Amino acid sequence: MNPSLSKLIQQIMEIDREIEDLSVPGDLFSSKTFIALYENPGGIIEDARTLLRHLVLTPKQKQILAYSLQKLPAEEYRNLVSHVIDGVIEDETDLKTLEVLTFPSFDWGGGLVKTSDTPETIELVKRLLELEKFPPGRKTYIQTRVLNGTAKKELIDYQEMYAEE
C-alpha cells in the first residue's frame, strides 16, 4: 500500500474515533484532522477515489471521507461523483456515501447545487435520476429544485445573507 493511502486511512480512522456518529455532520468540524482534509481535498483526491470504492473502509468512514471532499474544484468533484455512482452500481460503495457526497447536510448541497447550471453537472444529475437505487426524495429534489436553478438561487441568497453579518 502506498504511504499516502495508508496515511489517509489512518486519518479517516482517527476522525471516526473522534466522532461518535454522523447524525450531526457539523460535528466533524470539531476534528482538526477533518478540517485539514476538508480545507485541502485536492491533496487526497487520488487516494480518496481508491478508498471510496474499496472495502477497507466502513460505510461511516467512507461518509467521513465524502464530507471532507466538498471543496474540490468543480471538474474534479463531478469526476469523483461519477466515480462513486459507478461504485454504487457495482456494489463497491454504499448509497449513503453517494448521498453524502452529492447532497451533504451542510454547505447547502455542495458542488452539484453550486454548478447546477453547467452542462456537465446537468448530465451528472441526470445519471443520479437514472440510478434506480437513488432515493425518490432526492430525485424529486433534483427535478424540482436543482435542475430549474431554485436550489442555486437559494444558496446564493443564503450566502449573501450571511456575508452581510
Buried (B, 14 or more C-beta within 10 A) or exposed (E): EEEEBEEBBEBBBBBBEBBEEBEEBEBBEEBEBBBEBBEEBEEBBEBBBBBBBBEEBEBBBBBBBBBBBBBBEBEBBBBBBBBBBEBBBEEBBBBBBBBBBBBBBEBBBBBBBBBBEEEEBBEBBEBBBEBEEBBEEBBEBBEEBBBEEBBBEBBBEEEEEEEEE
